[in-house]
Amino acid sequence: MTTNLYWTEDGKAKNLALLTSTEHLEIQETLRLTEARDWIYRYRKKVKQLGQQEARTWWEAVKVDINKRRGQDGLNILITEMQRQRNDVNRI
């Protein structure tokens, strides 16, 4: 069995409260990267389904909802990470 810092021997996730601050930061970073990739995927899927203009309208509504829940700083972090993800893919 491969060792994973976030899983116990029986394959169950550790209690987040028991993680070290470094482990917690690593999980947060992983979640941030995964969420950015997911929103990029969802947007591209909407473009295929609805077209560019309708997808932009949908994305603007999503951004308003995210802003309400997380505030402008949270939205900015997500958008910055999405831009970084797209730039990384374009470099390949």
Secondary structure, 3 states (H helix, E strand, C coil): CCCCCCECCCCCECCHHHCCHHHHHHHHHHHHHHHHHHHHHHHHHHHHHHCHHHHHHHHHHHHHHHHHHHHHHHHHHHHHHHHHHHHHHHHC
